[in-house]
Amino acid sequence: MEWISTKVRFPKEGKEVIAACRNKNKEDGIWLYDICFYYSDTGWEDRINWEDVLYWAYIDEPEK
């Protein structure tokens, strides 16, 4: 899996991805993850947490 910065590019629209962000309300800034979708007109959809997405990665198929 390759993590890609949102400063570099965004995923293809409608493709399911893992999004990573930092919790701003905690001293240690723990990482939070969501499985969601990105659309250029509405942004990140189907997320549970609402911190700013810093990185994302396409979901790889499990190895057989």
PDBQT receptor file of N, H, CA, C and O in Angstrom, charges set to zero:
ATOM      1  N   MET A   1       0.844  -1.171   0.000  1.00  0.00    +0.000 N 
ATOM      2  CA  MET A   1       0.000   0.000   0.000  1.00  0.00    +0.000 C 
ATOM      3  C   MET A   1       0.894   1.240   0.000  1.00  0.00    +0.000 C 
ATOM      4  O   MET A   1       1.885   1.305   0.727  1.00  0.00    +0.000 OA
ATOM      5  N   GLU A   2       0.536   2.200  -0.808  1.00  0.00    +0.000 N 
ATOM      6  H   GLU A   2      -0.269   2.147  -1.399  1.00  0.00    +0.000 HD
ATOM      7  CA  GLU A   2       1.312   3.435  -0.909  1.00  0.00    +0.000 C 
ATOM      8  C   GLU A   2       0.467   4.604  -0.409  1.00  0.00    +0.000 C 
ATOM      9  O   GLU A   2      -0.606   4.880  -0.946  1.00  0.00    +0.000 OA
ATOM     10  N   TRP A   3       0.964   5.291   0.630  1.00  0.00    +0.000 N 
ATOM     11  H   TRP A   3       1.835   5.067   1.066  1.00  0.00    +0.000 HD
ATOM     12  CA  TRP A   3       0.274   6.477   1.148  1.00  0.00    +0.000 C 
ATOM     13  C   TRP A   3       0.637   7.670   0.286  1.00  0.00    +0.000 C 
ATOM     14  O   TRP A   3       1.809   7.894  -0.018  1.00  0.00    +0.000 OA
ATOM     15  N   ILE A   4      -0.381   8.443  -0.109  1.00  0.00    +0.000 N 
ATOM     16  H   ILE A   4      -1.332   8.262   0.139  1.00  0.00    +0.000 HD
ATOM     17  CA  ILE A   4      -0.181   9.607  -0.971  1.00  0.00    +0.000 C 
ATOM     18  C   ILE A   4      -0.690  10.842  -0.230  1.00  0.00    +0.000 C 
ATOM     19  O   ILE A   4      -1.788  10.833   0.326  1.00  0.00    +0.000 OA
ATOM     20  N   SER A   5       0.101  11.882  -0.227  1.00  0.00    +0.000 N 
ATOM     21  H   SER A   5       0.993  11.890  -0.678  1.00  0.00    +0.000 HD
ATOM     22  CA  SER A   5      -0.268  13.122   0.444  1.00  0.00    +0.000 C 
ATOM     23  C   SER A   5      -1.355  13.857  -0.335  1.00  0.00    +0.000 C 
ATOM     24  O   SER A   5      -1.345  13.871  -1.566  1.00  0.00    +0.000 OA
ATOM     25  N   THR A   6      -2.288  14.464   0.386  1.00  0.00    +0.000 N 
ATOM     26  H   THR A   6      -2.296  14.453   1.386  1.00  0.00    +0.000 HD
ATOM     27  CA  THR A   6      -3.312  15.278  -0.274  1.00  0.00    +0.000 C 
ATOM     28  C   THR A   6      -2.709  16.558  -0.851  1.00  0.00    +0.000 C 
ATOM     29  O   THR A   6      -3.360  17.253  -1.631  1.00  0.00    +0.000 OA
ATOM     30  N   LYS A   7      -1.467  16.872  -0.473  1.00  0.00    +0.000 N 
ATOM     31  H   LYS A   7      -0.938  16.308   0.160  1.00  0.00    +0.000 HD
ATOM     32  CA  LYS A   7      -0.766  18.012  -1.066  1.00  0.00    +0.000 C 
ATOM     33  C   LYS A   7      -0.274  17.676  -2.465  1.00  0.00    +0.000 C 
ATOM     34  O   LYS A   7      -0.009  18.572  -3.266  1.00  0.00    +0.000 OA
ATOM     35  N   VAL A   8      -0.149  16.370  -2.763  1.00  0.00    +0.000 N 
ATOM     36  H   VAL A   8      -0.364  15.642  -2.113  1.00  0.00    +0.000 HD
ATOM     37  CA  VAL A   8       0.346  15.920  -4.059  1.00  0.00    +0.000 C 
ATOM     38  C   VAL A   8      -0.795  15.682  -5.032  1.00  0.00    +0.000 C 
ATOM     39  O   VAL A   8      -0.786  16.204  -6.147  1.00  0.00    +0.000 OA
ATOM     40  N   ARG A   9      -1.789  14.884  -4.606  1.00  0.00    +0.000 N 
ATOM     41  H   ARG A   9      -1.796  14.460  -3.701  1.00  0.00    +0.000 HD
ATOM     42  CA  ARG A   9      -2.947  14.613  -5.473  1.00  0.00    +0.000 C 
ATOM     43  C   ARG A   9      -4.056  13.930  -4.672  1.00  0.00    +0.000 C 
ATOM     44  O   ARG A   9      -3.856  13.507  -3.533  1.00  0.00    +0.000 OA
ATOM     45  N   PHE A  10      -5.219  13.837  -5.294  1.00  0.00    +0.000 N 
ATOM     46  H   PHE A  10      -5.381  14.181  -6.218  1.00  0.00    +0.000 HD
ATOM     47  CA  PHE A  10      -6.379  13.186  -4.697  1.00  0.00    +0.000 C 
ATOM     48  C   PHE A  10      -6.690  11.909  -5.471  1.00  0.00    +0.000 C 
ATOM     49  O   PHE A  10      -6.254  11.755  -6.612  1.00  0.00    +0.000 OA
ATOM     50  N   PRO A  11      -7.437  10.998  -4.864  1.00  0.00    +0.000 N 
ATOM     51  CA  PRO A  11      -7.756   9.744  -5.564  1.00  0.00    +0.000 C 
ATOM     52  C   PRO A  11      -8.758   9.952  -6.695  1.00  0.00    +0.000 C 
ATOM     53  O   PRO A  11      -9.368  11.013  -6.826  1.00  0.00    +0.000 OA
ATOM     54  N   LYS A  12      -8.909   8.906  -7.507  1.00  0.00    +0.000 N 
ATOM     55  H   LYS A  12      -8.413   8.044  -7.401  1.00  0.00    +0.000 HD
ATOM     56  CA  LYS A  12      -9.920   8.933  -8.563  1.00  0.00    +0.000 C 
ATOM     57  C   LYS A  12     -11.294   9.035  -7.910  1.00  0.00    +0.000 C 
ATOM     58  O   LYS A  12     -11.535   8.455  -6.852  1.00  0.00    +0.000 OA
ATOM     59  N   GLU A  13     -12.170   9.764  -8.540  1.00  0.00    +0.000 N 
ATOM     60  H   GLU A  13     -11.974  10.236  -9.399  1.00  0.00    +0.000 HD
ATOM     61  CA  GLU A  13     -13.513   9.955  -7.983  1.00  0.00    +0.000 C 
ATOM     62  C   GLU A  13     -14.261   8.635  -7.885  1.00  0.00    +0.000 C 
ATOM     63  O   GLU A  13     -14.239   7.817  -8.804  1.00  0.00    +0.000 OA
ATOM     64  N   GLY A  14     -14.934   8.445  -6.731  1.00  0.00    +0.000 N 
ATOM     65  H   GLY A  14     -14.953   9.110  -5.984  1.00  0.00    +0.000 HD
ATOM     66  CA  GLY A  14     -15.774   7.281  -6.527  1.00  0.00    +0.000 C 
ATOM     67  C   GLY A  14     -15.038   6.000  -6.207  1.00  0.00    +0.000 C 
ATOM     68  O   GLY A  14     -15.665   4.949  -6.073  1.00  0.00    +0.000 OA
ATOM     69  N   LYS A  15     -13.716   6.059  -6.081  1.00  0.00    +0.000 N 
ATOM     70  H   LYS A  15     -13.206   6.913  -6.190  1.00  0.00    +0.000 HD
ATOM     71  CA  LYS A  15     -12.907   4.883  -5.770  1.00  0.00    +0.000 C 
ATOM     72  C   LYS A  15     -12.731   4.800  -4.258  1.00  0.00    +0.000 C 
ATOM     73  O   LYS A  15     -12.336   5.784  -3.634  1.00  0.00    +0.000 OA
ATOM     74  N   GLU A  16     -13.015   3.645  -3.658  1.00  0.00    +0.000 N 
ATOM     75  H   GLU A  16     -13.336   2.845  -4.165  1.00  0.00    +0.000 HD
ATOM     76  CA  GLU A  16     -12.892   3.475  -2.213  1.00  0.00    +0.000 C 
ATOM     77  C   GLU A  16     -11.426   3.522  -1.792  1.00  0.00    +0.000 C 
ATOM     78  O   GLU A  16     -10.583   2.852  -2.388  1.00  0.00    +0.000 OA
ATOM     79  N   VAL A  17     -11.125   4.317  -0.762  1.00  0.00    +0.000 N 
ATOM     80  H   VAL A  17     -11.810   4.861  -0.278  1.00  0.00    +0.000 HD
ATOM     81  CA  VAL A  17      -9.756   4.485  -0.275  1.00  0.00    +0.000 C 
ATOM     82  C   VAL A  17      -9.730   4.480   1.251  1.00  0.00    +0.000 C 
ATOM     83  O   VAL A  17     -10.767   4.580   1.906  1.00  0.00    +0.000 OA
ATOM     84  N   ILE A  18      -8.529   4.361   1.798  1.00  0.00    +0.000 N 
ATOM     85  H   ILE A  18      -7.686   4.280   1.266  1.00  0.00    +0.000 HD
ATOM     86  CA  ILE A  18      -8.306   4.574   3.225  1.00  0.00    +0.000 C 
ATOM     87  C   ILE A  18      -7.756   5.984   3.371  1.00  0.00    +0.000 C 
ATOM     88  O   ILE A  18      -6.784   6.346   2.707  1.00  0.00    +0.000 OA
ATOM     89  N   ALA A  19      -8.370   6.779   4.234  1.00  0.00    +0.000 N 
ATOM     90  H   ALA A  19      -9.159   6.485   4.773  1.00  0.00    +0.000 HD
ATOM     91  CA  ALA A  19      -7.931   8.151   4.484  1.00  0.00    +0.000 C 
ATOM     92  C   ALA A  19      -7.331   8.226   5.883  1.00  0.00    +0.000 C 
ATOM     93  O   ALA A  19      -7.876   7.660   6.830  1.00  0.00    +0.000 OA
ATOM     94  N   ALA A  20      -6.205   8.927   6.010  1.00  0.00    +0.000 N 
ATOM     95  H   ALA A  20      -5.761   9.387   5.241  1.00  0.00    +0.000 HD
ATOM     96  CA  ALA A  20      -5.521   9.076   7.302  1.00  0.00    +0.000 C 
ATOM     97  C   ALA A  20      -5.466  10.547   7.690  1.00  0.00    +0.000 C 
ATOM     98  O   ALA A  20      -5.161  11.410   6.867  1.00  0.00    +0.000 OA
ATOM     99  N   CYS A  21      -5.767  10.821   8.966  1.00  0.00    +0.000 N 
ATOM    100  H   CYS A  21      -6.014  10.120   9.635  1.00  0.00    +0.000 HD
ATOM    101  CA  CYS A  21      -5.702  12.183   9.471  1.00  0.00    +0.000 C 
ATOM    102  C   CYS A  21      -5.245  12.157  10.929  1.00  0.00    +0.000 C 
ATOM    103  O   CYS A  21      -5.268  11.108  11.574  1.00  0.00    +0.000 OA
ATOM    104  N   ARG A  22      -4.833  13.303  11.439  1.00  0.00    +0.000 N 
ATOM    105  H   ARG A  22      -4.814  14.155  10.915  1.00  0.00    +0.000 HD
ATOM    106  CA  ARG A  22      -4.374  13.435  12.824  1.00  0.00    +0.000 C 
ATOM    107  C   ARG A  22      -5.482  14.021  13.680  1.00  0.00    +0.000 C 
ATOM    108  O   ARG A  22      -6.170  14.957  13.271  1.00  0.00    +0.000 OA
ATOM    109  N   ASN A  23      -5.649  13.466  14.862  1.00  0.00    +0.000 N 
ATOM    110  H   ASN A  23      -5.091  12.706  15.194  1.00  0.00    +0.000 HD
ATOM    111  CA  ASN A  23      -6.620  13.987  15.816  1.00  0.00    +0.000 C 
ATOM    112  C   ASN A  23      -6.053  15.257  16.438  1.00  0.00    +0.000 C 
ATOM    113  O   ASN A  23      -5.056  15.201  17.158  1.00  0.00    +0.000 OA
ATOM    114  N   LYS A  24      -6.673  16.390  16.169  1.00  0.00    +0.000 N 
ATOM    115  H   LYS A  24      -7.483  16.436  15.584  1.00  0.00    +0.000 HD
ATOM    116  CA  LYS A  24      -6.186  17.684  16.668  1.00  0.00    +0.000 C 
ATOM    117  C   LYS A  24      -6.537  17.912  18.128  1.00  0.00    +0.000 C 
ATOM    118  O   LYS A  24      -5.955  18.790  18.765  1.00  0.00    +0.000 OA
ATOM    119  N   ASN A  25      -7.480  17.140  18.678  1.00  0.00    +0.000 N 
ATOM    120  H   ASN A  25      -7.953  16.427  18.160  1.00  0.00    +0.000 HD
ATOM    121  CA  ASN A  25      -7.942  17.339  20.049  1.00  0.00    +0.000 C 
ATOM    122  C   ASN A  25      -7.153  16.545  21.089  1.00  0.00    +0.000 C 
ATOM    123  O   ASN A  25      -7.445  16.636  22.281  1.00  0.00    +0.000 OA
ATOM    124  N   LYS A  26      -6.179  15.784  20.666  1.00  0.00    +0.000 N 
ATOM    125  H   LYS A  26      -5.941  15.710  19.697  1.00  0.00    +0.000 HD
ATOM    126  CA  LYS A  26      -5.367  14.981  21.580  1.00  0.00    +0.000 C 
ATOM    127  C   LYS A  26      -3.923  15.480  21.562  1.00  0.00    +0.000 C 
ATOM    128  O   LYS A  26      -3.416  15.894  20.519  1.00  0.00    +0.000 OA
ATOM    129  N   GLU A  27      -3.269  15.438  22.714  1.00  0.00    +0.000 N 
ATOM    130  H   GLU A  27      -3.680  15.101  23.561  1.00  0.00    +0.000 HD
ATOM    131  CA  GLU A  27      -1.879  15.913  22.792  1.00  0.00    +0.000 C 
ATOM    132  C   GLU A  27      -0.951  15.126  21.884  1.00  0.00    +0.000 C 
ATOM    133  O   GLU A  27      -0.064  15.696  21.249  1.00  0.00    +0.000 OA
ATOM    134  N   ASP A  28      -1.157  13.794  21.821  1.00  0.00    +0.000 N 
ATOM    135  H   ASP A  28      -1.877  13.330  22.337  1.00  0.00    +0.000 HD
ATOM    136  CA  ASP A  28      -0.261  12.975  21.012  1.00  0.00    +0.000 C 
ATOM    137  C   ASP A  28      -0.643  12.969  19.530  1.00  0.00    +0.000 C 
ATOM    138  O   ASP A  28       0.091  12.420  18.708  1.00  0.00    +0.000 OA
ATOM    139  N   GLY A  29      -1.765  13.564  19.185  1.00  0.00    +0.000 N 
ATOM    140  H   GLY A  29      -2.361  14.010  19.852  1.00  0.00    +0.000 HD
ATOM    141  CA  GLY A  29      -2.173  13.646  17.781  1.00  0.00    +0.000 C 
ATOM    142  C   GLY A  29      -2.278  12.295  17.118  1.00  0.00    +0.000 C 
ATOM    143  O   GLY A  29      -1.713  12.089  16.044  1.00  0.00    +0.000 OA
ATOM    144  N   ILE A  30      -2.998  11.359  17.742  1.00  0.00    +0.000 N 
ATOM    145  H   ILE A  30      -3.457  11.527  18.614  1.00  0.00    +0.000 HD
ATOM    146  CA  ILE A  30      -3.081  10.009  17.205  1.00  0.00    +0.000 C 
ATOM    147  C   ILE A  30      -3.640  10.017  15.789  1.00  0.00    +0.000 C 
ATOM    148  O   ILE A  30      -4.401  10.909  15.412  1.00  0.00    +0.000 OA
ATOM    149  N   TRP A  31      -3.252   9.011  15.013  1.00  0.00    +0.000 N 
ATOM    150  H   TRP A  31      -2.634   8.286  15.319  1.00  0.00    +0.000 HD
ATOM    151  CA  TRP A  31      -3.764   8.868  13.658  1.00  0.00    +0.000 C 
ATOM    152  C   TRP A  31      -5.158   8.278  13.699  1.00  0.00    +0.000 C 
ATOM    153  O   TRP A  31      -5.436   7.383  14.497  1.00  0.00    +0.000 OA
ATOM    154  N   LEU A  32      -6.025   8.771  12.854  1.00  0.00    +0.000 N 
ATOM    155  H   LEU A  32      -5.800   9.499  12.206  1.00  0.00    +0.000 HD
ATOM    156  CA  LEU A  32      -7.380   8.271  12.687  1.00  0.00    +0.000 C 
ATOM    157  C   LEU A  32      -7.546   7.859  11.225  1.00  0.00    +0.000 C 
ATOM    158  O   LEU A  32      -7.014   8.508  10.324  1.00  0.00    +0.000 OA
ATOM    159  N   TYR A  33      -8.283   6.788  11.000  1.00  0.00    +0.000 N 
ATOM    160  H   TYR A  33      -8.716   6.261  11.731  1.00  0.00    +0.000 HD
ATOM    161  CA  TYR A  33      -8.431   6.247   9.646  1.00  0.00    +0.000 C 
ATOM    162  C   TYR A  33      -9.902   6.064   9.301  1.00  0.00    +0.000 C 
ATOM    163  O   TYR A  33     -10.718   5.734  10.162  1.00  0.00    +0.000 OA
ATOM    164  N   ASP A  34     -10.223   6.277   8.054  1.00  0.00    +0.000 N 
ATOM    165  H   ASP A  34      -9.561   6.544   7.355  1.00  0.00    +0.000 HD
ATOM    166  CA  ASP A  34     -11.569   6.054   7.525  1.00  0.00    +0.000 C 
ATOM    167  C   ASP A  34     -11.473   5.322   6.199  1.00  0.00    +0.000 C 
ATOM    168  O   ASP A  34     -10.518   5.508   5.446  1.00  0.00    +0.000 OA
ATOM    169  N   ILE A  35     -12.450   4.502   5.920  1.00  0.00    +0.000 N 
ATOM    170  H   ILE A  35     -13.226   4.350   6.532  1.00  0.00    +0.000 HD
ATOM    171  CA  ILE A  35     -12.626   3.971   4.571  1.00  0.00    +0.000 C 
ATOM    172  C   ILE A  35     -13.718   4.826   3.955  1.00  0.00    +0.000 C 
ATOM    173  O   ILE A  35     -14.837   4.882   4.465  1.00  0.00    +0.000 OA
ATOM    174  N   CYS A  36     -13.390   5.488   2.858  1.00  0.00    +0.000 N 
ATOM    175  H   CYS A  36     -12.481   5.442   2.443  1.00  0.00    +0.000 HD
ATOM    176  CA  CYS A  36     -14.318   6.472   2.305  1.00  0.00    +0.000 C 
ATOM    177  C   CYS A  36     -14.100   6.641   0.805  1.00  0.00    +0.000 C 
ATOM    178  O   CYS A  36     -13.335   5.907   0.180  1.00  0.00    +0.000 OA
ATOM    179  N   PHE A  37     -14.788   7.617   0.254  1.00  0.00    +0.000 N 
ATOM    180  H   PHE A  37     -15.410   8.213   0.761  1.00  0.00    +0.000 HD
ATOM    181  CA  PHE A  37     -14.720   7.935  -1.173  1.00  0.00    +0.000 C 
ATOM    182  C   PHE A  37     -14.411   9.421  -1.328  1.00  0.00    +0.000 C 
ATOM    183  O   PHE A  37     -14.753  10.220  -0.456  1.00  0.00    +0.000 OA
ATOM    184  N   TYR A  38     -13.763   9.794  -2.437  1.00  0.00    +0.000 N 
ATOM    185  H   TYR A  38     -13.486   9.145  -3.145  1.00  0.00    +0.000 HD
ATOM    186  CA  TYR A  38     -13.479  11.199  -2.718  1.00  0.00    +0.000 C 
ATOM    187  C   TYR A  38     -14.181  11.608  -4.009  1.00  0.00    +0.000 C 
ATOM    188  O   TYR A  38     -14.152  10.883  -5.003  1.00  0.00    +0.000 OA
ATOM    189  N   TYR A  39     -14.816  12.790  -3.977  1.00  0.00    +0.000 N 
ATOM    190  H   TYR A  39     -14.839  13.379  -3.169  1.00  0.00    +0.000 HD
ATOM    191  CA  TYR A  39     -15.447  13.388  -5.156  1.00  0.00    +0.000 C 
ATOM    192  C   TYR A  39     -15.000  14.844  -5.232  1.00  0.00    +0.000 C 
ATOM    193  O   TYR A  39     -15.014  15.548  -4.222  1.00  0.00    +0.000 OA
ATOM    194  N   SER A  40     -14.607  15.302  -6.416  1.00  0.00    +0.000 N 
ATOM    195  H   SER A  40     -14.596  14.730  -7.236  1.00  0.00    +0.000 HD
ATOM    196  CA  SER A  40     -14.064  16.655  -6.542  1.00  0.00    +0.000 C 
ATOM    197  C   SER A  40     -15.085  17.733  -6.180  1.00  0.00    +0.000 C 
ATOM    198  O   SER A  40     -14.701  18.808  -5.719  1.00  0.00    +0.000 OA
ATOM    199  N   ASP A  41     -16.373  17.467  -6.379  1.00  0.00    +0.000 N 
ATOM    200  H   ASP A  41     -16.685  16.594  -6.754  1.00  0.00    +0.000 HD
ATOM    201  CA  ASP A  41     -17.371  18.500  -6.084  1.00  0.00    +0.000 C 
ATOM    202  C   ASP A  41     -17.839  18.501  -4.626  1.00  0.00    +0.000 C 
ATOM    203  O   ASP A  41     -18.269  19.541  -4.126  1.00  0.00    +0.000 OA
ATOM    204  N   THR A  42     -17.764  17.357  -3.935  1.00  0.00    +0.000 N 
ATOM    205  H   THR A  42     -17.415  16.512  -4.341  1.00  0.00    +0.000 HD
ATOM    206  CA  THR A  42     -18.241  17.294  -2.545  1.00  0.00    +0.000 C 
ATOM    207  C   THR A  42     -17.159  16.917  -1.540  1.00  0.00    +0.000 C 
ATOM    208  O   THR A  42     -17.380  17.015  -0.334  1.00  0.00    +0.000 OA
ATOM    209  N   GLY A  43     -16.001  16.491  -2.014  1.00  0.00    +0.000 N 
ATOM    210  H   GLY A  43     -15.821  16.412  -2.995  1.00  0.00    +0.000 HD
ATOM    211  CA  GLY A  43     -14.901  16.126  -1.113  1.00  0.00    +0.000 C 
ATOM    212  C   GLY A  43     -14.998  14.685  -0.636  1.00  0.00    +0.000 C 
ATOM    213  O   GLY A  43     -15.465  13.805  -1.359  1.00  0.00    +0.000 OA
ATOM    214  N   TRP A  44     -14.548  14.458   0.596  1.00  0.00    +0.000 N 
ATOM    215  H   TRP A  44     -14.169  15.173   1.184  1.00  0.00    +0.000 HD
ATOM    216  CA  TRP A  44     -14.513  13.118   1.188  1.00  0.00    +0.000 C 
ATOM    217  C   TRP A  44     -15.897  12.751   1.696  1.00  0.00    +0.000 C 
ATOM    218  O   TRP A  44     -16.524  13.521   2.425  1.00  0.00    +0.000 OA
ATOM    219  N   GLU A  45     -16.374  11.568   1.308  1.00  0.00    +0.000 N 
ATOM    220  H   GLU A  45     -15.865  10.943   0.716  1.00  0.00    +0.000 HD
ATOM    221  CA  GLU A  45     -17.705  11.129   1.726  1.00  0.00    +0.000 C 
ATOM    222  C   GLU A  45     -17.647   9.798   2.459  1.00  0.00    +0.000 C 
ATOM    223  O   GLU A  45     -16.716   9.012   2.280  1.00  0.00    +0.000 OA
ATOM    224  N   ASP A  46     -18.667   9.558   3.293  1.00  0.00    +0.000 N 
ATOM    225  H   ASP A  46     -19.423  10.196   3.438  1.00  0.00    +0.000 HD
ATOM    226  CA  ASP A  46     -18.815   8.332   4.093  1.00  0.00    +0.000 C 
ATOM    227  C   ASP A  46     -17.728   8.197   5.153  1.00  0.00    +0.000 C 
ATOM    228  O   ASP A  46     -17.274   7.090   5.444  1.00  0.00    +0.000 OA
ATOM    229  N   ARG A  47     -17.317   9.308   5.724  1.00  0.00    +0.000 N 
ATOM    230  H   ARG A  47     -17.686  10.207   5.488  1.00  0.00    +0.000 HD
ATOM    231  CA  ARG A  47     -16.305   9.296   6.783  1.00  0.00    +0.000 C 
ATOM    232  C   ARG A  47     -16.965   9.269   8.147  1.00  0.00    +0.000 C 
ATOM    233  O   ARG A  47     -18.103   9.708   8.312  1.00  0.00    +0.000 OA
ATOM    234  N   ILE A  48     -16.230   8.742   9.129  1.00  0.00    +0.000 N 
ATOM    235  H   ILE A  48     -15.306   8.386   8.995  1.00  0.00    +0.000 HD
ATOM    236  CA  ILE A  48     -16.698   8.728  10.513  1.00  0.00    +0.000 C 
ATOM    237  C   ILE A  48     -16.116   9.910  11.277  1.00  0.00    +0.000 C 
ATOM    238  O   ILE A  48     -16.830  10.567  12.036  1.00  0.00    +0.000 OA
ATOM    239  N   ASN A  49     -14.826  10.189  11.086  1.00  0.00    +0.000 N 
ATOM    240  H   ASN A  49     -14.247   9.656  10.470  1.00  0.00    +0.000 HD
ATOM    241  CA  ASN A  49     -14.224  11.343  11.766  1.00  0.00    +0.000 C 
ATOM    242  C   ASN A  49     -14.115  12.504  10.779  1.00  0.00    +0.000 C 
ATOM    243  O   ASN A  49     -14.181  12.306   9.566  1.00  0.00    +0.000 OA
ATOM    244  N   TRP A  50     -13.948  13.710  11.305  1.00  0.00    +0.000 N 
ATOM    245  H   TRP A  50     -13.894  13.871  12.291  1.00  0.00    +0.000 HD
ATOM    246  CA  TRP A  50     -13.997  14.894  10.439  1.00  0.00    +0.000 C 
ATOM    247  C   TRP A  50     -12.737  15.749  10.495  1.00  0.00    +0.000 C 
ATOM    248  O   TRP A  50     -12.779  16.934  10.164  1.00  0.00    +0.000 OA
ATOM    249  N   GLU A  51     -11.620  15.160  10.909  1.00  0.00    +0.000 N 
ATOM    250  H   GLU A  51     -11.586  14.198  11.177  1.00  0.00    +0.000 HD
ATOM    251  CA  GLU A  51     -10.345  15.877  10.846  1.00  0.00    +0.000 C 
ATOM    252  C   GLU A  51      -9.934  16.011   9.379  1.00  0.00    +0.000 C 
ATOM    253  O   GLU A  51     -10.490  15.343   8.508  1.00  0.00    +0.000 OA
ATOM    254  N   ASP A  52      -8.956  16.879   9.115  1.00  0.00    +0.000 N 
ATOM    255  H   ASP A  52      -8.504  17.422   9.822  1.00  0.00    +0.000 HD
ATOM    256  CA  ASP A  52      -8.470  17.070   7.746  1.00  0.00    +0.000 C 
ATOM    257  C   ASP A  52      -7.710  15.836   7.277  1.00  0.00    +0.000 C 
ATOM    258  O   ASP A  52      -6.825  15.346   7.978  1.00  0.00    +0.000 OA
ATOM    259  N   VAL A  53      -8.050  15.338   6.104  1.00  0.00    +0.000 N 
ATOM    260  H   VAL A  53      -8.769  15.736   5.534  1.00  0.00    +0.000 HD
ATOM    261  CA  VAL A  53      -7.337  14.197   5.529  1.00  0.00    +0.000 C 
ATOM    262  C   VAL A  53      -5.954  14.664   5.089  1.00  0.00    +0.000 C 
ATOM    263  O   VAL A  53      -5.826  15.621   4.326  1.00  0.00    +0.000 OA
ATOM    264  N   LEU A  54      -4.917  13.978   5.578  1.00  0.00    +0.000 N 
ATOM    265  H   LEU A  54      -5.021  13.200   6.198  1.00  0.00    +0.000 HD
ATOM    266  CA  LEU A  54      -3.543  14.314   5.228  1.00  0.00    +0.000 C 
ATOM    267  C   LEU A  54      -2.968  13.357   4.183  1.00  0.00    +0.000 C 
ATOM    268  O   LEU A  54      -2.193  13.762   3.317  1.00  0.00    +0.000 OA
ATOM    269  N   TYR A  55      -3.356  12.090   4.273  1.00  0.00    +0.000 N 
ATOM    270  H   TYR A  55      -3.986  11.761   4.977  1.00  0.00    +0.000 HD
ATOM    271  CA  TYR A  55      -2.866  11.052   3.358  1.00  0.00    +0.000 C 
ATOM    272  C   TYR A  55      -4.017  10.130   2.997  1.00  0.00    +0.000 C 
ATOM    273  O   TYR A  55      -5.010  10.042   3.718  1.00  0.00    +0.000 OA
ATOM    274  N   TRP A  56      -3.869   9.453   1.884  1.00  0.00    +0.000 N 
ATOM    275  H   TRP A  56      -3.062   9.525   1.298  1.00  0.00    +0.000 HD
ATOM    276  CA  TRP A  56      -4.849   8.462   1.466  1.00  0.00    +0.000 C 
ATOM    277  C   TRP A  56      -4.122   7.357   0.720  1.00  0.00    +0.000 C 
ATOM    278  O   TRP A  56      -2.998   7.543   0.252  1.00  0.00    +0.000 OA
ATOM    279  N   ALA A  57      -4.776   6.197   0.613  1.00  0.00    +0.000 N 
ATOM    280  H   ALA A  57      -5.688   6.045   0.993  1.00  0.00    +0.000 HD
ATOM    281  CA  ALA A  57      -4.191   5.063  -0.114  1.00  0.00    +0.000 C 
ATOM    282  C   ALA A  57      -5.311   4.237  -0.717  1.00  0.00    +0.000 C 
ATOM    283  O   ALA A  57      -6.376   4.083  -0.120  1.00  0.00    +0.000 OA
ATOM    284  N   TYR A  58      -5.058   3.700  -1.922  1.00  0.00    +0.000 N 
ATOM    285  H   TYR A  58      -4.193   3.825  -2.407  1.00  0.00    +0.000 HD
ATOM    286  CA  TYR A  58      -6.007   2.773  -2.505  1.00  0.00    +0.000 C 
ATOM    287  C   TYR A  58      -5.964   1.485  -1.698  1.00  0.00    +0.000 C 
ATOM    288  O   TYR A  58      -4.923   1.122  -1.149  1.00  0.00    +0.000 OA
ATOM    289  N   ILE A  59      -7.082   0.805  -1.627  1.00  0.00    +0.000 N 
ATOM    290  H   ILE A  59      -7.928   1.100  -2.072  1.00  0.00    +0.000 HD
ATOM    291  CA  ILE A  59      -7.162  -0.450  -0.885  1.00  0.00    +0.000 C 
ATOM    292  C   ILE A  59      -6.720  -1.580  -1.800  1.00  0.00    +0.000 C 
ATOM    293  O   ILE A  59      -7.333  -1.830  -2.838  1.00  0.00    +0.000 OA
ATOM    294  N   ASP A  60      -5.660  -2.255  -1.411  1.00  0.00    +0.000 N 
ATOM    295  H   ASP A  60      -5.162  -2.052  -0.568  1.00  0.00    +0.000 HD
ATOM    296  CA  ASP A  60      -5.133  -3.378  -2.195  1.00  0.00    +0.000 C 
ATOM    297  C   ASP A  60      -5.950  -4.637  -1.926  1.00  0.00    +0.000 C 
ATOM    298  O   ASP A  60      -6.470  -4.830  -0.827  1.00  0.00    +0.000 OA
ATOM    299  N   GLU A  61      -6.054  -5.468  -2.919  1.00  0.00    +0.000 N 
ATOM    300  H   GLU A  61      -5.632  -5.310  -3.812  1.00  0.00    +0.000 HD
ATOM    301  CA  GLU A  61      -6.697  -6.771  -2.740  1.00  0.00    +0.000 C 
ATOM    302  C   GLU A  61      -5.794  -7.662  -1.889  1.00  0.00    +0.000 C 
ATOM    303  O   GLU A  61      -4.572  -7.589  -2.019  1.00  0.00    +0.000 OA
ATOM    304  N   PRO A  62      -6.354  -8.486  -1.036  1.00  0.00    +0.000 N 
ATOM    305  CA  PRO A  62      -5.519  -9.393  -0.235  1.00  0.00    +0.000 C 
ATOM    306  C   PRO A  62      -4.739 -10.351  -1.126  1.00  0.00    +0.000 C 
ATOM    307  O   PRO A  62      -5.214 -10.752  -2.188  1.00  0.00    +0.000 OA
ATOM    308  N   GLU A  63      -3.548 -10.710  -0.686  1.00  0.00    +0.000 N 
ATOM    309  H   GLU A  63      -3.162 -10.384   0.177  1.00  0.00    +0.000 HD
ATOM    310  CA  GLU A  63      -2.753 -11.664  -1.427  1.00  0.00    +0.000 C 
ATOM    311  C   GLU A  63      -3.340 -13.056  -1.246  1.00  0.00    +0.000 C 
ATOM    312  O   GLU A  63      -3.824 -13.402  -0.168  1.00  0.00    +0.000 OA
ATOM    313  N   LYS A  64      -3.293 -13.836  -2.292  1.00  0.00    +0.000 N 
ATOM    314  H   LYS A  64      -2.900 -13.555  -3.167  1.00  0.00    +0.000 HD
ATOM    315  CA  LYS A  64      -3.845 -15.203  -2.228  1.00  0.00    +0.000 C 
ATOM    316  C   LYS A  64      -2.803 -16.166  -1.741  1.00  0.00    +0.000 C 
ATOM    317  O   LYS A  64      -3.075 -17.361  -1.620  1.00  0.00    +0.000 OA
TER     318      LYS A  64
